[in-house]
Amino acid sequence: MDNDVSAGSAFSASVLGHLALGLTLLAFGIGHTGVLDGVTAADAVTLALYVGGIGLFIAGLLEFRAGHSFTGTAFAALGAFWFTWGTGAGQQVTAEAAGSFLILWALLALSLTVGATGAGPFVQGTYALLGVALVLLAVGQFADSSGITKVGGWFAVVAGVASWYGATAALAHWPATLPGRRAAGRNVTATG
């Protein structure tokens, strides 16, 4: 993500993109969990189409223009995913076709996870959790299992929270890294 979402950074298309991704994943995930009575994944279609699809795609183009190839690629590709999902929702497809669709996009999430090395735990975690969610949702389709689908929905919810927190941290100047243990004492660098 070119380290755009870090505590203290100014507003950027990256922050906007991660907010859009977070909100879309939250709506998509909550719809699959069944935790809210009467709320389904189909209720997330409009948000996914406009915020996730068009909003993320535009954020990706802005990131490309700013010279940030990773976030440009991530947002444009995820915008295409959400737009495709949003426009195709409600159409009659086989469970195998729906599962295959989700597996293909899980491969994108895997590529983004690997590409996000060094971008921070919230960015890399978002893409990793998205990948797991898509695989679980695909397995739920293949196996016709509402239980597996609900678990996949929860992974999408956690991915949404991670994306939302990373972007909000940038805006609010909150910590955007997880505390780690230092291998050396104060004023000692890794090289000496």
C-alpha positions in Angstrom: 0.0 0.0 0.0 3.1 2.2 -0.2 2.6 2.9 3.6 -0.2 5.5 2.9 -2.3 4.3 5.8 -0.2 5.1 8.8 -0.8 7.2 11.8 -0.3 10.9 11.0 -0.6 10.7 7.3 -2.7 13.2 5.4 -5.9 12.3 3.6 -5.3 10.4 0.4 -7.1 8.3 -2.1 -5.7 5.4 -0.1 -7.6 6.4 3.0 -10.7 6.8 1.0 -10.2 3.4 -0.7 -9.7 1.6 2.6 -12.8 3.2 4.1 -14.8 2.2 1.1 -13.4 -1.4 1.3 -14.0 -1.6 5.0 -17.6 -0.4 4.8 -18.3 -2.7 1.9 -16.8 -5.7 3.6 -18.7 -5.0 6.7 -22.1 -4.9 4.9 -21.2 -7.9 2.8 -20.0 -9.9 5.8 -22.9 -9.0 8.1 -25.3 -10.1 5.4 -23.7 -13.5 5.2 -23.5 -14.1 9.0 -27.2 -13.8 9.6 -26.5 -12.0 12.8 -29.1 -9.3 12.1 -32.6 -10.6 11.6 -33.8 -10.1 8.1 -30.5 -8.7 6.7 -28.9 -10.8 4.0 -26.0 -10.4 1.6 -28.4 -9.3 -1.0 -29.0 -6.2 1.1 -25.4 -5.1 0.5 -25.7 -5.1 -3.3 -26.3 -1.3 -3.6 -23.4 -0.5 -1.3 -21.2 -3.0 -3.0 -22.0 -1.7 -6.4 -21.5 2.0 -5.7 -19.1 2.3 -2.8 -17.2 -0.9 -3.3 -17.4 -1.0 -7.1 -17.3 2.5 -8.4 -15.8 4.2 -5.4 -12.9 1.7 -5.1 -12.2 1.8 -8.8 -12.0 5.6 -8.8 -9.8 5.5 -5.7 -7.6 3.0 -7.6 -7.3 5.3 -10.6 -6.4 8.2 -8.2 -3.7 6.0 -6.6 -2.3 5.1 -10.0 -2.1 8.8 -10.9 -0.3 9.5 -7.6 2.3 6.8 -8.5 1.1 4.2 -6.0 1.0 1.1 -8.1 0.1 -1.4 -5.4 -2.9 0.5 -4.0 -3.9 1.4 -7.5 -3.9 -2.2 -8.5 -5.6 -3.3 -5.3 -8.4 -0.8 -5.4 -9.1 -1.0 -9.2 -9.2 -4.8 -9.0 -11.4 -4.9 -5.9 -13.6 -2.3 -7.5 -14.1 -4.7 -10.4 -14.9 -7.5 -8.0 -17.5 -5.5 -6.1 -19.0 -4.1 -9.3 -19.2 -7.6 -10.9 -20.7 -9.0 -7.7 -23.2 -6.2 -7.4 -24.4 -6.3 -11.0 -24.6 -10.1 -11.0 -26.4 -10.5 -7.6 -29.9 -12.0 -7.9 -29.1 -13.8 -11.2 -29.7 -17.5 -11.4 -26.3 -19.3 -11.4 -25.3 -22.7 -10.2 -23.6 -23.2 -6.8 -20.5 -24.4 -8.7 -20.4 -21.2 -10.8 -20.8 -19.0 -7.7 -18.1 -21.0 -5.9 -15.8 -20.7 -8.8 -16.3 -17.0 -9.0 -15.4 -16.6 -5.3 -12.3 -18.8 -5.7 -11.0 -16.8 -8.6 -11.3 -13.6 -6.6 -9.7 -15.3 -3.6 -6.7 -15.7 -5.8 -6.6 -11.9 -6.2 -6.8 -11.5 -2.5 -3.9 -13.9 -2.1 -1.8 -11.8 -4.6 -2.7 -8.7 -2.7 -1.8 -10.3 0.6 1.6 -11.2 -0.7 2.1 -7.8 -2.4 1.2 -6.0 0.9 4.3 -7.2 2.7 5.6 -4.3 4.6 2.4 -2.2 4.2 1.4 -2.8 7.8 -0.7 -5.4 9.7 -4.1 -3.8 8.9 -3.5 -3.7 5.2 -2.0 -7.1 4.9 -4.5 -8.5 7.4 -7.4 -7.1 5.4 -6.4 -8.8 2.2 -5.5 -12.1 4.0 -8.9 -12.2 5.8 -10.7 -11.3 2.6 -9.0 -14.3 0.9 -10.0 -16.6 3.7 -13.6 -15.2 3.6 -13.9 -15.8 -0.1 -12.5 -19.3 0.1 -15.0 -20.2 2.9 -17.9 -18.6 1.0 -16.9 -20.6 -2.0 -16.7 -23.8 0.0 -20.1 -22.9 1.5 -21.5 -22.7 -2.1 -19.9 -25.9 -3.2 -21.1 -27.8 -0.1 -24.4 -26.0 0.2 -23.5 -25.3 3.8 -25.0 -22.3 5.5 -22.7 -22.9 8.5 -19.5 -22.5 6.4 -21.1 -19.5 4.7 -21.7 -17.8 8.1 -18.1 -18.4 9.1 -17.0 -16.8 5.8 -19.2 -13.9 6.5 -17.5 -13.4 9.9 -14.1 -13.4 8.2 -15.4 -10.7 5.9 -16.6 -8.7 8.9 -13.2 -8.9 10.6 -11.5 -7.9 7.3 -13.8 -4.9 7.0 -13.0 -3.8 10.6 -9.3 -4.1 9.8 -9.6 -2.0 6.7 -11.8 0.6 8.4 -9.5 0.8 11.4 -6.4 1.3 9.3 -8.1 4.2 7.4 -9.6 5.7 10.5 -6.2 5.5 12.2 -4.7 7.6 9.5 -7.5 10.2 9.8 -7.5 10.3 13.6 -3.7 9.9 14.1 -4.2 6.6 16.0 -1.6 3.9 16.1 -1.6 1.8 13.0 0.9 -0.8 13.9 0.6 -3.5 16.4 3.0 -3.4 19.4 5.9 -5.7 19.0 8.8 -6.8 21.0 12.1 -5.1 20.4 15.1 -7.4 19.9 17.5 -4.8 21.3 17.6 -2.1 23.9 17.1 1.6 23.4 19.1 3.4 20.8 20.4 0.1 19.3 19.7 -0.5 15.7 19.2 -3.9 14.0 22.7 -3.6 12.5 24.5 -2.9 15.6 
